[in-house]
Amino acid sequence: VGHMAENLSAIEEIGLHARLAAAHNDRKSVDSMTTHQVPHQDRRHVRGMCSSVLHFTSFLCSALLPLILVFQMFWLDTALIKQGGSVAQFCWVFIPVQTLLGLHMCKHMRSSQAVRSGSLQWIVYSWLIAATSNILYFNHIDDAWPLWLTPVFYCFLTLRTLRELFVLDGPEWLDSRRVPEDAFRDRQEHMTLDVVLLQDMVWHVVIDMIDINYMMLFTEDASSIVDPIIFKAYPVQLSRIRTAIGVFITLALFFHQQSFPSCSV
């Protein structure tokens, strides 16, 4: 009887320890689930805020782009019309293309394919700016200040594409609990690399556009940087240099049509 009592007490003690261990494990699992849910909730909250900012930025850029285009092209056409003669006749070619470009921007203002529509818009815009700059340069027209809006136009057109960089690939990305941590981290690194490359491209294009505008400005009024004696001694050579600069400016603006991503990210 004594041995049986001791065995029963040992069994009860083992069962008590087992129940305590099970309760401890359940508490650890609950704490683990809680600690995993907090980062998921924070991540969804941050993603929602970023998505709202991107959508607002995209909408703002899309709304301002047609206004910038109309303002810039209006003053460029006005400068050509004031010149009169054969120069003013080019407006009959430019105005229809400018109108179609503006209508295309308004039509695709809320399009989710900002890269595709923006690529076409930038190509047509580069053609217009290259042709207009060529006419202004070789006809010695001083009203070329609207060309300084070209870098601004490019920045707004490019910022509109940021929303596509953060578009999630499917409904499963809406719930971060269904996405493996490694896959989510790889996606984040991919988006970060795209943003860095896009920012680098924007800086290069904007600086290049500013250099082109300064080249047109200084070439038009070269007396401030060139000795008048050189003008008198080498008039033919300086005229040829100016012609070569005009050709390079036109080609630079024309081939800047490739400065925009041509495929969806």
Disulfide bonds with the S-S distance in Angstrom:
none
